[in-house]
């Protein structure tokens, strides 16, 4: 399955765009690729102001987004999601790649998209060619490459919440054989929410990004070499957490919502975009530490391609990533020291501070057949990745009642991960219209490290004599941990192409994600106990077709997935601590369908939808039987619809375009026990652009979430309350672009 809005003709009789993707390590037309894949061009991303993974999930069907913290971005495809797993050994269930290099840490993806050629979203496990831990699917972000033709562009965006954004690129030849491209982006906006306790904005953003690329292509050789160096730095003043009384949990205490009611009565108003996060005073510090999130990342990617014989091409992709992150946020957004001298029963605050340093190195080498006249094609390769993750976490608590929620605990966790794999795939044209492909990948994951838990202080200003350590730590400990896992993941595909407008495929594939270890463990025994790997077996059939003189493109897929040993992190009410466990299994089935319509040069229309029926087969956790329940954070239904019209303005041909799109997401449960839910919601986006006749400049006005829909991107349940984080409110503005 694929969708991409038209920008260029696929052929003399079509106004639908021909997109080339590389999800299978070869350049292929997306319409002939036997995958459920969404390919979105950089031009379309820019029109819809898709600047992040969160924006992408709110723009596309079959994919959803949640976020427990600025270091835990969670992408869900077909019910497969990395839920609140952030330990040094945790992997993503839905893998993310930037220019074909795997991004090992979810917190590394806070940087915004810019100067992007396309984004490929692959649904379902891809255990052979895409490689590292593609259990549920993958997102591959492809940058625009250098060109030997000189060109450039600059865009300035201004909007509400004091938005000031600049982006641009410059590319061209440095010599006859060497081209370069320099790209940049800066973003500043004030807060979508307000910390009224300290009178500062939160959910604001300051971001700077830059990328330099070199492309070496000697004219007398088939050697091609590319070097990419990019840098990103962003910061904000923390998240907005609001305790809302649950309408579905059993009756219990509601300390946060009741305290907010008292503060609302004193102030006269208190909206969900206002909170009162505690700034902790860590032991030994002279002043409290404010809420904040900072990320600094630089990456180096080197790609080399060379024909070693007339029909065999050698490829190498070397990647190095370095990331430093600092995150401090109050999990409840309100504590006893709230400035209004009011507190509901059992009210507590527990700010958490995550400091993480990551180094990652990866190398992939491939040999690929290139003889287009042969009925046989093949790819063989090897992959190696090594990462070191140092996490230093500080928890600080203050409580009106419970001693285990008072004090300060630290964890120092140094993890190292090593992944080695070999893979191969063979394709054979059985007839001129029927092709079979089989492949397999053997992966070995090795993970280890050392975790230390330290009781720094007990008690608080309300109960200074408490001796119980702050949860989840129970005793001081220092313990090593290590384990390794291996897996063979096969894949088989049959592709039938009866004519040049239709392709039908069937595939069976297996995805694998390695195990790991609990971070912020309660004791040494818990720190040394691994959770198991998870595997997904996918049975899928689909078709891709163009109809009515190629004015209509309709792509669909149906799937049935067996998901084993799901890695799930949940909050135990008994200790208010997080525990990672494995759900024995789940069954997921559903369908996805995309439709495009381009009858004329002035009208484009599109619609897409997905249905995911995901249920736990058997899952008992902490005495709660979740068997048969709906899978967490997985909406059953999603849909989107949109249109773009273009018209002339006087003598300016095709100068004015207007675009409107709507994405809807159905109701979903937040946790396996299915007692907390997010209601269905939809977001509406729009854009109007005027472009000069010579295409050298344009001016646009846009709106995102035009109806100002209030929806949540995360909840954590405490008592009968839901600690809620919210998506962005309505934003709007204008853009000025100049190109040459």
N, C-alpha and C positions, 0 to 999 in steps of 0.2 A: 504494500500500500504506500502511496506517495502523494504529497500535495505540495505545490509550489505555484505561486501566482504568476501569471504570464508577464514576461518582460521582453521576450524575443520569439520569433516564430520557430516552430520545430521543423517546418517544411513548407513548401510552396502553398499547401492547402490548409495550413493550420495557424491559428493565432495562439496556440498553447505553447508554453515554453518547453524547450528541450533542456533537461537538467542532467548533468554528468555528476555521478557520485563515486566515491572511492571506498565505500564501506566493506567491499570484498577485496581490497588491495589491488584492484584494477579500475581503470576508468570505464564506467558503464553508464548507459542511459538509464535513468531511474525507472523508466517504464519497462525495461527488460531485466531488471534486477530482481531475483526471486526472494525478496525480503519484504517485510512490513516496515517500510522506511518512509519517513517524512523528511523532505529536503526543502529547506527554506532559504531563499537567496538573501544576500546581504542587503539588496535594495528593498526587499519586502520587510526585513527586520527593521530597517531604518524608517520605513513608512509607518510601521506599527509601534515604533519606539520600544522594541524588544531589546533591552540592554543587559539582561541577566537571565540566569536559569529560572528564577522565579517568574519573570516576565514571559519567558518562553512557555512555561507550564500554564500560565493564564491565557496564552494565545492559541495553544494547540490542544486537540483532543487526544485521549489515550495516554496522557501524561499529567501528573498533578504534583504539587509542591507543598511541603510543610517545612517548618524550621523550628527546632527546639532552642537554638541559640545562634549567634553570629558565627559559630564554629561548627554548626551542624545543619547544613543544607541537605534536605532529604527529597530526592526525586523518586517518584513512584510511577512505574510503568507496568500495567497489567497486574497490579496488586503486589509486585515485588518492590520492596522499599527498605532502605537502610534506616531503621527507626531509632533515633537517639543513640546511635553507637558512635562514640568519639574517642575510644581508647587508642593508644599508640599502635595497637595491632589490629584495629578494626578496618575492614575494607568496605567499599561501597557495593551495594547490590545492583544499582544501576551505575555503570561506569561512565566516567567523563574523560574525554580526550581533547587536548588542544593541539592542533596541527599533528595529529596522529600519535601524540605522546600522552600516556595515561597520567591522570591526576589522582594521586593516591589519597589525598585528604579532602574531605567535603568542605572544610573551612578555607581551602585554597581557591575556591570558586566564587569569592566575593567580588572579584573584579568585573567590571562591566564589559559588554561586547563593544568592539569598535573596529572599523575597517575590516569587516568580515566578508568573505566571499560567500559562505553558506554555512548553515548548521544542519547536520544530519542527525535525525533521531531514529534509531533502530529499535524496534520493539521485539521483545522476546530474546531468549538466550542465544548468544553467538559464541560458542565455545571453541571454535577452530581459528578463524582468521582475526577476529577482533581481539581475542586473547584475554588479557588480564581481568578475571573476575566479572565477566559479562553474564551475570546470572539472570537479570531481568531485562536488560537492554542497554543501550549506550547513547550518549550524546557526544558527537564529534564536532568541534568548532574549528572551521578552516579559515585561516586568515587570507586576505587578498595577497597575491604573490607580486614580486617586483616585475616591472615591465620595461622593455628596452625603449618603448615609446614614452616620451616625456608627458606627464600629466600631473594634476594635483587638484585638490578640493579642500575648502574650508567651510565649516558650518558653525554658526553661533545660535544657541537656543536660550531663550528667556521665558520664564514662566512663573506661576504662582509658587508659593513657598520659597520665594527669592531665588528660583532656579537660575543658575548661570552655567552653561555648558558649552565647551568648545571641543571641536574634533576636526581632524583633517589628515591629509597625507600628501606626500610628494614622491613621485617615482620617475625613473628614467635611467638611461645608460650612463655608466661611468667610463667604460671603455667598450670596444667592440664585443668583448666577451663577458663583461660584468655589468649587471644592473643592480640598482638599489631601490629600496622603498623605506621611507620614514613615516611613521604614523603616530598620532598622539590623541589623547582625550583628557579633558578635565571636567569634573562635575562638582558643583556646589549647590546644595539646597538646605534650607532651614528645616526645622523638625516637623514631622507629621504629628508629633505628640509633644506633651509638655510635662516636665518634672516640676510640679508645683511646690514640692518641699524645698527644693534648692533653686527654684526659679530659673531653670535652664531648659532649652530645647532638648528633646530626645528624638531618635529616629531621623536625625539629620545626616548629612553626608558631605565629606570632602574627599575627593578622589583625583589622583593623577596617574596617568598611564602613558607609556611610550614603547614603541617597538621599532627596531632597526633590522632590515633584512637585506641580505646579499644573495644574488643568484648568479652563478657562474655557468655559462653555456658556450664553450668554445665552438666556433662555427665548423671546424674541421674534425669534430669529434662528437660521439654520442654521450660523452660524459655530461652529467647534470649535477650540480652541487648547490645546496641552499643552506644558508646560515640565518637563524632567527634568534635575536636577543631582545627580550622584552622585560619591562619593569612596571610594577604596579604598587601603589600605596594608597590606602584609604583609611578613614577614621570616622567615627561617629560618637555621640555622647550617650550611647546606651539604648536599650530597648524599653518598650512600654508594656508592662504587665499589669493586668487588671483582673481581680478576683470577681467572678460573676457567679451568682447563685444558680446551681444546676436545676434544671426542670425535670431531670430524669434520674438522678442519683437518689438513693434512700435518704430519708430525713436524717440530718445530723447537724453539727455545728456549722455556722456560716460566719466565721470571724471577720473575713475580709470584706464581704459585701455589707455586713452590718456596720462595720467601722466606716466604710465609705458612705453609708447612709447618714451616719452621725456627722461626718465631715461635710457632706452635701448640705445638711441642715444648717451647719454653722456658716458655710460659705455662700449658700444660696444656690449653688450649682456645682456639678462635678461630672464631666463627661467621660466616656470611655477612652478619649484621647488625652486624659490627664491621669497621672499616677503619682505616687509618693515613694519612690525607691530609696532604700536605706543605703548610705555610703558607709562601708565598714571601716572601723578603726582596727587594723591588724596590729597584733602585739609588736611593740617596738617602734611603731610609726608615730610621728608627732601629729599627723593630721589624717582624717579619713581619706580613703581612696575613692574618687568619683567613679560612677558608671562610665564605661568607655569600651569601644572595640577598635582595635588597630590591626591592620594587616600590611605586611610588606613582602613582596614576592619578586624574585627575578628568575628567569628561565633562559636556558640556552638549548637550542635544538639544531642539530646538524643532519642534513639529509644528503645522501649520495646515491646516484643511479648510474650504472654503466653496463652496457652489453658486453658480457664476457665471451659470448659466441653470437653468431648472427641471429639465433633464436632463443637465447637465454639472457635474461636481464638480472643483474645483481642490484639489490637495494639495501641500504643501511640507514637506520634512523636512530640517532643518539640523542638522549635527552637528559638534561640536568635541571632540577627544580630546587629552589631554596625559599623557604617561607618562614616568617616570624609573625606570631600572632599574640595579641593580648586582648582578653575579653573579661570584663567584669559586669555582671548584671544581677539584679535582685530578682530571685525566682518568684516572689510574691507581689512585688511592686508596692508593698505597704507593710509597715511594721509598727511595733509599740511606740517607737520614737518618731511619731509622724507630724509633730509640730502643732497638733490640736488637742493634745492631752486626752485622747479618747482611744479606747481599744476594746474590741469584742473579745469574748472568752476564747482562749486557745490561740490568740493571734501570735504569729511569729514571723520573723524575717530571716531569710537565709541567702544572702548574697554569695555568689560563687565567682572565683577568679581563675581563668584558665590562661596559662602562659605556655606557648608551644613553639618549638623550633623544629623544622623539618628539613632534611636533606634527602633528595631522591635522585638516583641515577638509573637510567634504563638504556638498553641496547636491543634492537631488533634487526636481524639480517634475514633476507629472503632471496631466493632464486625463483624467477617467474618465467614461464614459457611465453614467447611472443609471436609464434608462428600462427598468423590468423588464417592460413589456408589449411591447417591441420585440424582434424576432428578431435584431437586430444589437446587439452591444456592442463597445466598443473602449477602448483605453488608449493614450495617447501621452505621452512624457516626455523629459526630459533629465537628465543626471547629470554632476556635476563633483566631483573630489576632488583635493586637494593635500596632500602630507605632506612633512615634513622630518625626516630621521633622522640624528642624529649619534652615531656609534659610535666609542668609544675603547677599543681592546682591547690588553691586555698579556699576553704569554706569557712564562713563566719556566721554565727547565729545569735539571735536574740529572741527570747520567748517569754510570754506572760506566765506560762505554767510548766511546760515540759522541760526537764533538765537536759534531755538528749538533743534538744534544739537550741542549746546555749553553748557558747564557747567558740573555739577555733581549731580546725584540723587541717593538716597539709598532707599532700601526696606528691612524691617525687618519682616519676615513672619514666624510665628510659627503655624504649622498645626498639628492636631492630627486626626488619622483615626482609626476607629474600625469596624471590620467585624465579623459578627456572622452568622453561617450557620448550618443547619442540612440536612442530605442527606440519601438516601436509594436507593438500586437497587436490583431487584429480577430477577433471570434467571431461565427459566424452559425448560427442554428438552422435547419438544412436541413429537418428535420421536427420534430414534437413530441418525438421521442426521439433524434434524431441532430444533433450539433453539431460544426462544424469551427472550428478556431482556427489562425491563422497569425500569425507575428510575426517581428521581426528587431531586432537591436541593432547599431549601428556604434560601435566602441570605438577610441579612440586613446590609447595609453600613451606617455608621454614620461618618460624616466629619465636622470638625470645626477648628477654629483657630482665629488668630488675625494678621492683616497685617497693617504695618505702612509705609507710603511713605514720604520721607524727601527730600526737596530741599536743597542741601548742598551748591551749588555755581551756579551762572549764569555767562554767558560770558566765554571768553577764552583769550589767549594772543593776538589773532588777533582782537577780539572785546570785550574788557574788560567791556564795558558799557552795554552790552546786559542784559536785565532783564528777558527774557523768560526762564522758567525752561527747563532742558534737557528732551527730549521726552523719554519715553511716559508719564512721570509724568506731571500733569498740576497744582496741588495744593498739599500742605501738607495735609495728612490725617492719621487717626488712627481708624481702624474699625474692629469689630469682624465679623465673618462669620460662618454659620453653616447650615447644611441640612442633611437629611437622605433619603435613597432610599431602597426599597425592591423589590425582584423579585423571582418568582418561575420559575425554569428552568428545564423542563422535557426532557427526552430522551427515545427513543424506538428503539430497534434494532432487526432485524431478521437475523439469521445466518444459512446458509445451508451448510453442509459438506458432500457431496455425497460419498467421498472416502478420503483416507489418503493423497492425493496430491492436493486437490482442496477445496477451501472455497469461498462461495459467500455470500455477506451481503448487507443489506439495513438498513439505519438509518435515523432518524429524531432527531435533537438535537437543543437546544437553549443555547446560551452563553450570558453572562451579564457582563457589566463593569460599575461600579458606576460612578456618576457624580463627579464634583469637582469645583474648584474656580480658577480664573485668578491670576497668580502671576505677579509681577511688574505692577500692575494696574495703570491706569492713575489717578484715584480718588477713594474716599471711596465707591461711589455707584457701580463702576465697580468691586471693590474688593469683595463686598458682594453679587454679582449676580452669582449664580451657573450656570454652564452648565450642561446639562442633561445626564443621563446614556445612554449608547448605548447597543443595543441588536442585536444578529445575530441568525437567524433561518437557519439551514443547512439541506438540503435534499441530501442524498448521497447514492450511490450504488457502490460496488466494488467487485473485485474477486482477489484471490491469488491462484496461481497454479504452480505446478512443472511438467515439460514435459520431454519426451525423456529420460526415465530412470533417471529422476531427475538430468539431466545435465543442464536444463534450468529452471529458476525461473522467472515468469512473473506476476507482480502485478499491478493492475490498479484501478482507481477510477474516477467516474464522480460526479459532485456536482452542486447544485443550492442553492445560499444563498441570503436571504433577510436581508439587513443590515439597521438598523434604528437608527437615531439620531447619526450619526458619529461625533465624537469629532475631530474638525479640527482647528489647529492653523495656521493663515496666517498673513502676514505682510501687513498692510494697507499703501498704498502709500501716503494717505492724511496726515498721522501723523508719518509714518515710525515706527509704533509701532505694536506689536504682539497682536492679539485678538483671543480668543478661542470661537468658535461657534459650533453649531450642524447642520450638513447637514441632512435634513429630511430623506433621504433614498438613498440606492444604491442597485443594483442587480448585483450579481456576479455569474458567472457560468463558468465551465471549466472541465478539466480532467488532471489526472496525471498518468504516467505509468513508471514502472521500469523494467528493464530486466537484468538478470545475466546469464552468460554462463560459465560452468566449465566442459568441456568434458574430461580433463585429469588433472593429478596432477601438470603439468607444465604450464598450461595456465588458466587465469581467464580473463573474459571480462565483461563489464557492460555498460549499457546505460540507460538514463532516460530523461524524458521530461515532461513539464507541460504547460498548456494553461489556462490563466485566462482572462475572458472577464468581466471586471468590469466597470459599468457606474453609474453615479449619476442619480437617478430618478428625483429629484427636489432639486436644491441647488442654491439659490440666496444669494450672499454675497457682501455687500458694493456696491450694484447696478450692480454687474456683475452676469449674468445668467450662471451658470455652469451646468445647467440641461442637461443631455445627454452626458456630457463630460466623458472622461476616468478618472478612479480613480487615484489620485496622487500616485507617487512613486511605481507604480505597473506595472512591465513589463508583457506584454501579453504572451510572449513566453520565455521559458528557456529550455536549454538542456545540457546534459553532456554525455561524452563518455570516456572510458578508458580501459586499459588492463594491465595485469601484467603477465610476463613470468618468470619461474624459471628453471634453468639448473644446471647441475653438472660441477664442475671444477676439472678435473683429478679424483682423488679418493674422492674428497669432494662432497658428494651426495647432490643435491639440495642446493648448496652453494651460487649461484649467482642469484639474482632476479633483474628485471628491470620493472619499473612501469611508465606509462604515462597517464595523464588525462587532459581533456579539458572541461571547463565550459563556456557556452555562455548565455548571457542575452540580450533580445531584447530591443528595444527602449521603453522609458517610459517617461511620463510627470512628472515634478517635483511638479506641483501645480494644484489645481482643475480647474483653468481657461485654462489649456492646452496651455499655451503660451511659456513655457520653457521646454526643452526636454533633456534627456540624450540619446545619440546615442547607438546603439547596440554595444556590445563588448564581447570579450572572453579572458579567461586567460588559459595558458598552464602550467602545473606543471609536474615535473618528478623526479625520484629517482632511483638510482642503489645501491644495497646492497650486500656485501660479508659477509657471516656468516660462522664461524668456524664449523667443523664437530661436535663438542660437544655442539654447540650452546652457548658457554660461552662468545663469543665476536663477534662483528660485526663492520664493517666500511661501511659508506654510503656517497654518494655524492647526493646532491639534488638541484633542482632549482624551484623557485616559480615565477609565472608570467614571464616565460622564454622569451617571446616575448616583454617584457617591455611595455605592453599595458597601455596607459594613460586613466584612467576613473575617474569619480567623485563620491564621496560618499555623497555630499551635495551641494546644491546651494541655495542662497537667492537672489532674484531679487531686485535691486535698479535701478531706471530709466531704461536704456536699457542695463544694465550690470548684470552679474551673478557672485555673490561672491562664488567662487568655492573652494571646498576641494577635494583632490585627494586620490585615493587608493595607496597602497604601490607599489613602482617600482619593477623591477626585483631584486630578492635576490637569493643567492646561497651560498653553503657551504658544509661542511662535518661533519659527526657525528661519534663518537666512543662510543660504548656501551660495558659494561662488566657486566655479570650476574653470579649469583651463586645460 
